[in-house]
Amino acid sequence: MQRNGGGVGAGGQTWVLRRVRLTWLSFMLFFILVFFPLIAHYYLTTIDEAGGPDKRIFGPRPGGELCEAKHVQDLCRIRESVSEELLQLEAKRQELNGEIARLNLRIEACKRSIDSAKQDLLQLKNVISQTEHSYKELMAQNQPKLSLPVRLLPDKEDPGLPPPKSARSCRLRSCFDYARCPLTSGFPVYVYDTSSYPWGNYLDPLVKQAFAASVKSNIYVNDNPSIACLYLVLVGEILESSPLPSPSELEQQLKALPYWRSDGHNHVLVHFSRKSMVQNFLYNVSTGRAVVAQSTFLEQQYREGFDLVVSPLVHALSEPNFLEVPPQVPVKRKYLFTFQGERVESLRSSLQEAPPQSFEEELEGDSPADYDDRIIGTLKAVQDSHLDQVLVEFTCKNPKPSLLTEWALCGEREERLEVLKASTFALVIAPGDGQLVASAGCGMRLFEALEVGAIPVVLGDHSKLPYHQLIRWTEAAIIVPKPRVTELHFLLRSLSDNDMLAMRRQGRFLWETYFSTSENVLSTILASIRTSIQVPAAPIKDEPAHEIPHKAGKLAGTDANLADNGDLDLGPVETEPPYASPCFLRNFTYTAADTYRAWNRAPGPFHLFPHTPLDPVLPSEAKFLGSGTGFRPIGGGSGGSGKEFQAALGGNVPREQFTVVMLTYEREEVLMNSLERLNGLPYLNKVVVVWNSPKPPSDDLLWPDIGLPIVVVRTEKNSLNNRFLPWDVVETEAILSIDDDAHLRHDEIMFGFRVWREARDRIVGFPGRYHAWDINHQSWLYNSNYSCELSMVLTGAAFFHKYYAYLYSYVMPQAIRDMVDEYINCEDIAMNFLVSHITRKPPIKVRNRNATSSLFNFLLLPQVKCIFIFPYLDSPLFKRAYPI
C-alpha cells in the first residue's frame, strides 16, 4: 500500500518539475524574442549617434555616399553599366524604327509609281489601239475628215449667159446660172417686195400675207441681192375683180425688175392658187430664163425639168386642224371609191342612157376628151352593180369655175372632206384636153384626198402631179391610163390591206411635209430647186445653251459597286479628252444620190426624214452626216459579230462617246449624289445638267469633280420638253437622258450604250412600260408591271440619237409639246411615239440588275436584245395631238 502511494507521489513531483521547466523555457524565449531586438536597436542607435554623421553605418546617407561602401560599390557599377547599355539600345531601337518608317514610305511610293506606270502603259496601249482603229477607219473611208466648208459667194458683176435656142428649150443646164450658187454658198434667196412691182397691188391679200410670213420664217432668205443665188417673185393669185395686164405689159414689168438682168435667169415666178381654179396669169408671157412655179400649165407653156408644178395654197394663214384628221385605220372605209364633179364642157354622150362608145371609136374621134364618156359609163355601171359601195356623182348644184375639159369641184370644201373621210380611194380624173398637163382643180382634189387619208386614183397618166420630178407618186397614189378604166374596179379590189395602209401613210407623209401649209409649200419650192442644182441643205441650228457658272468641289470618289463591270467586256476605255462625234464626213454628192430616197419615202429605218419641208434631207444631217443618213449604221464593218463586236464596241465606228443629259428641279443633294456616281464612267463625253427651276443653284453649292465637264444650262421656263432640246453643248450623236434620281451601275450603262450602237435609230433604255387600248372599257391600259409585253421605254434612263431631239423640238406638232406642259408629264410617251412613228420600229429594253421577276431576268440577259411590241400609233390619244 505504501509502495503504491509513494509511487504516486513520485510521479506527481515529476510532472510538476516538467511544468516548471516548460514555463521557464517559455519565459526565456519570450525575453529573447522581445527584449533582445530592443536592446540591439538601442545599442546600434547609440553607436551611430556617438560616431557622428560621417561614421554612420546603418542610417540614411546623402547622394552617392552609399556607393562608397565597399559591399555595394560593385552593385552600383553594374547598375550604371546596365543603364548605359539600355540607353544605347533605346537609341538604336528608335533609329531602327525611323529607318523602317522611311523604308515603308519608299515602298508605298514605289507601289504608287508602279501603279502609275501601269496606268500610263495601259493608256498608251489604248491610245495606240484607238489610233490604229482610227487609221484603219480613215483608210477604209479613203477620204479625209471635212470641216464646215468656207462659204463662197458670187461676184457682183454678172457676165450673162448665152441665149438658148428657144424659150421652150430652157433647162437648168442652159438657163440657170450655176456660178451664182456655189456648193458652199448656203443657197441665199432674195425675195422681191410685192409693193416694188405694179401688179403686186392686185394680189390676193391672204396670199400676200401667207407669202410674207413664209418668207420671214425661211432660213435661206437673205436681204442682200448682190450675193443671192435665187430671186423670188410672187405673181399670183390675182384678185378676180382686179384688171389683168396684157402679156406684153407684164413682160415689160418683169424686165423692169431691178435684178432681172435682161433674161430673168435665177428668178422664180411663184403663183399660188387659192380660190380661183382657172387663173393662168403667165400664159403667153415670155418669162425668159425664169423658173415658173404654179399649179396650172398648158403643154406649150410647161418646160419639163425646169418649171415646177406646185400644189394649191389651201391653208394660207392657218395650220390644218389635226384633231379633225381621221385615223389611218381601219384601212377599208364605207365607200370603195368616190367621185364628185361636173364637166365644164358638155360631152356628146356624157349623160345619155345609150351605151358608151368603144375605145376604138373614141380614138378615132376628133377630141381626146371623148375618153370621159367611157369613164362616166364605166363608173356608173360599177355603182349600179352593187358589188361594192361606191359614190359617183357627175352633176353638181354649185360647181366651181374650172378650165375647159376639166372636172369642176362640187359644193363646199367641208362637204367634200366629209365624203372623202368615208372613202378608201378618191378618183382624180385628169382634164380631157391633153394639152392641159397640170391644173389647179386636179391639184385641189389631190390635196384634199391626201389630207383625209383617201388614196388618190389618178385617171390619166399624162397629167403632171406636183413635184413629179422628185416625188415618186406611185408609192402614194394609183396612176391609171384612161383606157384602163374598165379594169379599175378589179385593180382596186385586188390591193391588200398592207399595201393600202402603206400608201395611205406615204400620202399622209407627203401632204404633211410638202403641201399642208404655206410655209411647207414655199419651202418645198426652194428645196426642189436647191436639190436639183445639188446645193446641200443648211445645217439646222442647235439650241443655244446659257450656262450657269458653278464651282467644283472635292474630287468625287468611285463606288466600287458602280465600277464593278462583272463579266461584261466593255471594250477599250476612252482615256483621251472628250471626243465629239465627227461632223461633215461626206462630200456633197449625197444630194444627187439620195434625192429620191429623201423625197419619196415615208419615215423608215435609217431614213433621211425631211423633218421640215425646208429641205428634202434632214437639216441636222449636215451636222451628223455619218454614212449618208442622220444615223450611222453599225452593222457590218470591222467589228464582226458576237464576241468580236462586243470587244470592238461599235464595229466600224470604234471611237464614240455619249453625253448625259440630266433634268433637275431644286433637288441639289440628290443631284450631287447622281453626279458623283458618274465618276469613272467610260465613254462619257460630258454631263449637261438642265436646270429647270427659275431659282438658280445655291452660291455655296460645291459641284463634284468627276474629271469631265459638267455644263449647267439655264432654261427659260419650267418644262419637261427642255429635256429634249438639241443643246449646242451636246457634241455627240448619242444622248443618255437620265433623271436626277436614277441609279444605274456603270456596267448597265455600258451595256445599254453598246446595244444602242447596234440599233442607233431606236430608243434603248431601262424602265419599260406597257400600254394598250381596252376596247371593252374604251380606255387606256398603262402599267409598269414586270412582264415581257412592253411597248415603251421611258426616257428617264435611255439612250437616243440627237436626231430625235431636233424632231421633237422643231418638227413634232406644237400641240404635243403644249400637252406635255399642260399635264407636266408624258414627255417620254411623246418621244416613244415620235421615234416609232419615224422608224416604224419598237424600242429596245435592256436589262436592269434590280429586276425582280425571274421571267424578266431570263428574257433580258445581256446576250439577248428583248424587242417589245410596237406602239399603237393610230390611237385616239396620240391622234389627238399628232394624227398618223
C-alpha positions, 0 to 999 in steps of 0.5 A: 500500500505504501509502495503504491502511494509513494509511487504516486507521489513520485510521479506527481513531483515529476510532472510538476518539475516538467511544468516548471521547466516548460514555463521557464523555457517559455519565459526565456524565449519570450525575453529573447524574442522581445527584449533582445531586438530592443536592446540591439536597436538601442545599442546600434542607435547609440553607436551611430549617434556617438560616431557622428554623421560621417561614421554612420553605418546603418542610417540614411546617407546623402547622394552617392555616399552609399556607393562608397561602401565597399559591399555595394560599390560593385552593385552600383557599377553594374547598375550604371553599366546596365543603364548605359547599355539600355540607353544605347539600345533605346537609341538604336531601337528608335533609329531602327524604327525611323529607318523602317518608317522611311523604308515603308514610305519608299515602298508605298511610293514605289507601289504608287509609281508602279501603279502609275506606270501601269496606268500610263502603259495601259493608256498608251496601249489604248491610245495606240489601239484607238489610233490604229482603229482610227487609221484603219477607219480613215483608210477604209473611208479613203477620204479625209475628215471635212470641216464646215466648208468656207462659204463662197459667194458670187461676184457682183458683176454678172457676165450673162449667159448665152441665149438658148435656142428657144424659150421652150428649150430652157433647162437648168443646164442652159438657163440657170446660172450655176456660178451664182450658187456655189456648193458652199454658198448656203443657197441665199434667196432674195425675195422681191417686195410685192409693193416694188412691182405694179401688179403686186397691188392686185394680189390676193391679200391672204396670199400676200400675207401667207407669202410674207410670213413664209418668207420671214420664217425661211432660213435661206432668205437673205436681204442682200441681192448682190450675193443671192443665188435665187430671186423670188417673185410672187405673181399670183393669185390675182384678185378676180375683180382686179384688171389683168395686164396684157402679156406684153405689159407684164413682160415689160414689168418683169424686165423692169425688175431691178435684178432681172438682168435682161433674161430673168435667169435665177428668178422664180415666178411663184403663183399660188392658187387659192380660190380661183381654179382657172387663173393662168396669169403667165400664159403667153408671157415670155418669162425668159430664163425664169423658173415658173412655179404654179399649179396650172400649165398648158403643154406649150407653156410647161418646160419639163425639168425646169418649171415646177408644178406646185400644189394649191395654197389651201391653208394660207394663214392657218395650220390644218386642224389635226384633231379633225384628221381621221385615223389611218385605220381601219384601212377599208372605209364605207365607200370603195371609191368616190367621185364628185364633179361636173364637166365644164364642157358638155360631152356628146354622150356624157349623160345619155342612157345609150351605151358608151362608145368603144375605145376604138371609136373614141380614138378615132374621134376628133377630141381626146376628151371623148375618153370621159364618156367611157369613164362616166359609163364605166363608173356608173355601171360599177355603182349600179352593180352593187358589188361594192359601195361606191359614190359617183356623182357627175352633176353638181348644184354649185360647181366651181369655175374650172378650165375647159375639159376639166372636172369642176369641184362640187359644193363646199370644201367641208362637204367634200372632206366629209365624203372623202373621210368615208372613202378608201380611194378618191378618183382624180380624173385628169382634164380631157384636153391633153394639152392641159398637163397640170391644173389647179382643180386636179391639184385641189382634189389631190390635196384634199384626198391626201389630207383625209387619208383617201388614196388618190386614183389618178385617171390619166397618166399624162397629167403632171402631179406636183413635184413629179420630178422628185416625188415618186407618186406611185408609192402614194397614189394609183396612176391609171391610163384612161383606157384602163378604166374598165379594169379599175374596179378589179385593180382596186379590189385586188390591193391588200390591206398592207399595201393600202395602209402603206400608201395611205401613210406615204400620202399622209407623209407627203401632204404633211411635209410638202403641201399642208401649209404655206410655209411647207409649200414655199419651202418645198419650192426652194428645196426642189430647186436647191436639190436639183442644182445639188446645193446641200441643205443648211445645217439646222441650228442647235439650241443655244445653251446659257450656262450657269457658272458653278464651282467644283468641289472635292474630287468625287470618289468611285463606288466600287459597286458602280465600277464593278463591270462583272463579266461584261467586256466593255471594250477599250476605255476612252482615256483621251479628252472628250471626243465629239462625234465627227461632223461633215464626213461626206462630200456633197454628192449625197444630194444627187444620190439620195434625192429620191430616197429623201423625197419619196419615202415615208419615215423608215429605218435609217431614213433621211426624214425631211423633218421640215419641208425646208429641205428634202434631207434632214437639216441636222444631217449636215451636222451628223452626216455619218454614212449618208443618213442622220444615223450611222449604221453599225452593222457590218464593218470591222467589228464582226459579230458576237464576241468580236463586236462586243470587244470592238464596241461599235464595229466600224465606228470604234471611237464614240462617246455619249453625253448625259443629259440630266433634268433637275428641279431644286433637288441639289443633294440628290443631284450631287449624289447622281453626279458623283456616281458618274465618276469613272464612267467610260465613254462619257463625253460630258454631263449637261445638267438642265436646270429647270427651276427659275431659282438658280443653284445655291452660291455655296453649292460645291459641284463634284469633280468627276474629271469631265465637264459638267455644263449647267444650262439655264432654261427659260421656263419650267418644262419637261420638253427642255429635256429634249432640246438639241443643246449646242453643248451636246457634241455627240450623236448619242444622248443618255437622258437620265433623271436626277434620281436614277441609279444605274451601275456603270456596267448597265450603262455600258451595256445599254450604250453598246446595244444602242450602237447596234440599233442607233435609230431606236430608243434603248433604255431601262424602265419599260412600260406597257400600254394598250387600248381596252376596247371593252372599257374604251380606255387606256391600259398603262402599267409598269408591271414586270412582264415581257409585253412592253411597248415603251421605254421611258426616257428617264434612263435611255439612250437616243440619237440627237436626231430625235431631239431636233424632231421633237423640238422643231418638227413634232406638232406644237400641240404635243409639246403644249400637252406635255406642259399642260399635264407636266408629264408624258414627255417620254410617251411623246418621244416613244411615239415620235421615234416609232412613228419615224422608224416604224420600229419598237424600242429596245429594253435592256436589262436592269440588275434590280429586276425582280421577276425571274421571267424578266431576268431570263428574257433580258440577259445581256446576250439577248436584245428583248424587242417589245411590241410596237406602239399603237400609233393610230390611237385616239390619244396620240391622234389627238395631238399628232394624227398618223 
